[in-house]
């Protein structure tokens, strides 16, 4: 009896896995060069079960024309960055329930704009939280006042989001703030910018930071390189300068965008990303996008 060669056995195993996933309704692609896998499914609950608990999960929630990222660490620590606009309040609570979140170790409001912090008041009202970070900038809006009132009602205090902070989140994951580097008149440039590193993998989450903030980060000497980039300001031409993108040098980019009258994402930014060979995912096209890392490679799953 002949022994099966290791290569043949591997091919057979892969074929079996592919058949099982096809029967389960998956579309599955394997990138043998990078060792990363990508899969998609039509339901959010199925996408959850496909991810492993030993991974860092960064979930770019589909909140329409707004932004929200939910992070779950390998040990189960949680972080929420932004929560979409005011009309996404119930959607945010539904997302947290879907992902089994009843406590948030860290909450970050990148800046006071309603499309980023509009849903945070309801989240804080209904979900207990540990630490809350926001940049030192005020906004005379009902949305911002409601958020501050919710924080006060829970007896929480806001810590200042600024460059140089190292957040105590998960001992296996390094979380640092790279911005804002200084004080700006623009609320967009005051955005808290978060870099997350797990093993050999990294994410850069930029809020609505524009070219001025990008330039200051580069001038500060901060290590902005990251494999996954949240494209600044929903793909506006005011962000994602060529020099900044070249320094970040991401393999993947996510644009949090929905139906809008702003022209987001702009053709200029899309063309720039394309010329640099960056693989782009968008909430308006792909729904919720989840990128999970085992510290070496990525698994990317989209809602559609």
N, C-alpha and C positions, 0 to 999 in steps of 0.2 A: 504493500500500500504506500503510495507516494505521500510525502508530507507536503502540505500546501505552503508555497513560498510566502514569506511575510507580506510582500507587496500584494500578492493575490488575495491574501486574507484581509488586508486593509481595504482593498477595493470592494470585496464582498460585504464587509461591515458597513462601509459608506453607503453602498447600494441599499442595504436593508434599512439603514436609518432614513435615507431619502424616501423610500417607499412608505415607511411608517408615517413620516411627516406629511407626505402627499395625501395619504388616507385621512389624516387629521385635518386637512384643509390648508396646509402651509404651502407657501412658495419659498423655496430655500436655495440659497446660493452659497458656495464655499470658495473663498479666495485662498488657494493653496500657497500663494507667495507670501501673504502677510499673516496667514494663520487666523484671520478674523472671519467670523461668520455673520451673515445677515439673514434675517427672516422676517416675514410679515404675516399678519393674520387680521381677520376682519373684526375681531372683538377685543376690547381692552382687557377683559378678564383672562382670556387665553394668553395674551401677551405677558401678563403678569406671571402666570404659572410657568412660562417658558424660561424665565430668568432664574438664575441661581442665587441663593442667599449669600454665597461667599463672594459675590461681586460688588463692586461699586456701581450703583445704578444712578444715572443722571437722566431724569425724565423731563423733556421739554413739553409741558402740557399745552394742549391746544385750547387757548383762551381767546381765539379770534384775534382782533387787532390789539394785541397787548402782549404781555410776557409773564411767564411763571415757570420756574424750574424746581422740581422736587428731587432732592438727593437722598439716597438711602445707602448707608455705608455697609461694608461687609459684615459688621457686627450688629447692624440694625439701627444705628444712630440715624436721625432724620434732620434734614435741613430744608427749609422752604425759602426760595428767593423770589420775591414778588408774587402777586396773586391776581393779575389781570385787572380788567376794568370793573366798574361798579355793577354792571349787568352780568358779571361772571361770579358773583358771590355764591350763589347756590351751586354752580358748576364746580367751584373750588371745594366746597364741602363734599360734594359727590365724589370728586377725585380722591380726596383724602380718605373717604370711607372705602372707596374701591381698592386703594393701595394699603388698606389696613392701618392707617395712621391715626392714632389717638393722642399722640404727644409729639411735639416738635422741639428737638433739642436746641436748634438755632433758627431764628427767623430773620431774614434780611429784606428790608425795603430799600431797593437800590437808590431811589430818589422819589420825590413827592408826586410825580405825574400820575394822574388817575389810571392810565392804562397799565400801570405797574403795581400800584398800591391800592387800587379801588376795592379789591376783594379782601384785603388783609384785615380790615376791621372785623368782618364776619368770621374769618378764620380764627382770629384771636378770641373772639367772643365764645366760640364753640370748641376750640381745641387748646389744651394747656400747652404752654411754651416755656422754654428755659431762658434763653438769652435773645434779645432783640437788638439788631444793629441797623442804624440808619445814618446817612451823612448829616452833618450839621448845616441844614438848610431848611428854611420854613416855606410854607405855601399857604396863602390865605384862601383856602378852598374848604368847602364843606367835607369833601372827601378826606383831606388831610386832618381836619379837626375831628372827624369821626374816628379816624385811626388812632389819634392821640388819646381820645376819650376811652376807647376800648382798651388801650394799653394801661391807662390809669385805673380803669375799673378792675383789671386783673392784678393790680398791685405790682406791675412790672416797670422796669426802668430801661430807657433806651441808651445803648452804648454807641459811641460815635464810630461810624464806619469811615476809615481812612487808610491810606497806604501804610504798609509796614506792620499791620496787625497780623498776628498768627492766631488762628482760632483753635480752641481746644475742642475738638469734635470726635475724632476717632483716632486711636493711637497708630493705626495703619495708614491713615490718610492725612496728607499735609494740606491744610487750607490756609491760604494767605490772601490778604487784600493788597492789591497793587494800585488801587485808586479809590477816591480821588487823591491826587498828589498834593494839590493845594486847593485854595478856595476860588471858586469861579462864580460869575454872575449867572451863568446858564445852569439851570437845574440838570440838564442832560449831562453836562461835563462834571457835575457833582456826583454822578453815578458811582456807587460802590462797585468795584471791579474785583472779582473773586477768581483766584487760580486754585485748582484742585489737582493734587498729584497723588496717584496711587501706583506704587511700583514704578514701572517704566511708562506709564500712561498719564495723560494730563488733559485738563479741560480749562478753558479761559472763558469766563462768563462776564460780559462787558456792560450789561444794562443798556443805557442809551448814550454811552460815552461817545463824544464826537472827536474830530481831528485834533482839537486843542488838547484834550485829555490824553489822546493817544500819543501825541508828540511829547508831552510831559512824562508819560510813563517810560518812553524810550530814553529820554534825556536823563531820567533818574537812574538808569542802569538796571532797572528791574528785568528779571528773566521772564519775558512774555511768551516764550516759545510754548506751544501747546498743540497736541494732536487734534483736539476738538475745540472749535471756536464758536461761541454764540455771537453771531454777526451783530455789531452795534446798531442801535436805533432802527431795528426792523429792516435793515437794508437800505437806509437812507444814504444819499450821496454825501451827507455831512460827516459820515463815519467811514471806517474801513479804507483808510488811505493805503496806497500801494506800499509805501515804506513800512507801515504797521503790519500789513498782511505778510509781507516778506519776512519780517522779524518773527512773527508768530509761527509762520510756516505750518499751518494746520493741514491735516489730511482730510478732515471732515469739517463742514460748517453747517450750522443750523440757523435758519432765519425764522424768528417767531413773528408771524404776520397773518392777518386775515383780510377780509374784504375792507378796502379803505379808499379814500379819495386823495391820499398823499402820494400815490405812485410808488408805494413800497411793495417789494424791493425795487430799487431803481435799476434800469438797464446798465448803468455805469458800473454799479457794484457787482451785478451778476456777471458782466463781461470780465471784470477784474478777477473775480473768483474763478471763472472758467479758464482764463489764460494761465492762472497759476496751478491749474490741475486739481483744484479743491472740489471734493464731492459734496454737493449741497443738498440739504434736506429742509423742507419748508412745512410749517403747520398747515398752511392753506392748501397744500397739495398732498401732504402725507398724513395729516392729522397729528395726534400725539406721537412724538418721536422719543424712543428710549435708547440710550447708548450705555451699555454695561461693559465694565472692564474687570478682567481677572488679574490686572496688574501687568499683563503682557500683551494682550490683544483685546479687540472689541467685538461685541455682539450688538448689532443695530436692528431694532425692531420698530416698525411703523404701524400706525393704526390702519392705514390704507395705502 
